[in-house]
Amino acid sequence: MLAGLSERVIAIEQTPELMLLAPAICLTERISNQEGVGAIGLDELVVHALRMRPDRIVVGEIRHREF
């Protein structure tokens, strides 16, 4: 269903499971490094995705406090 869209789609996931072709963009959560910095959560990815002005946002799975 998502593979055939010509709209600007942004997929947000904790682990990359959706394999979408361009012009889709896939954003993936990142855990912190050994020093405890650099983590990017789904809530932050949603904010960044909204700034990209997509036609659709697809969130793979919500498990925590994101929404």
C-alpha positions in Angstrom: 0.0 0.0 0.0 2.7 2.5 0.9 5.1 1.4 -1.8 2.9 2.7 -4.7 2.4 6.2 -3.3 3.9 9.2 -5.1 3.4 11.5 -2.1 6.1 12.6 0.3 5.9 9.9 3.0 8.0 9.9 6.2 8.2 6.6 8.0 9.3 6.7 11.7 10.3 3.5 13.3 12.3 2.1 16.3 13.8 -0.6 14.1 13.9 -0.3 10.3 11.2 -2.7 9.0 9.5 -0.8 6.2 11.5 -0.7 3.0 10.1 2.2 1.1 11.3 3.6 -2.2 12.0 7.3 -3.0 10.5 9.9 -2.5 9.8 8.3 0.9 12.1 9.0 3.9 12.7 6.6 6.7 13.7 7.9 10.1 14.9 5.5 12.8 15.3 5.9 16.5 18.9 5.9 17.8 20.1 4.9 21.3 22.8 6.8 23.2 26.4 6.0 22.8 28.9 4.8 25.5 29.1 8.3 27.0 25.3 8.5 27.3 24.7 11.1 24.6 23.3 11.1 21.1 20.0 9.4 21.7 17.1 10.4 19.4 13.7 9.1 20.4 10.5 8.7 18.4 9.0 11.8 20.0 11.9 13.9 18.6 11.7 12.3 15.2 8.0 13.1 15.0 8.8 16.8 15.6 11.5 16.8 12.9 9.2 15.0 10.5 6.5 17.6 10.9 9.1 20.3 10.0 9.7 18.5 6.7 6.1 19.1 5.6 5.3 15.6 4.4 2.0 14.5 2.8 1.9 11.5 5.2 3.7 10.4 8.4 3.7 6.7 9.2 4.7 5.7 12.7 5.7 2.0 12.8 4.9 1.2 16.4 4.4 3.1 19.6 5.6 1.4 22.8 6.5 4.2 25.3 5.6 7.8 26.1 5.8 9.2 22.6 2.1 10.0 22.3 
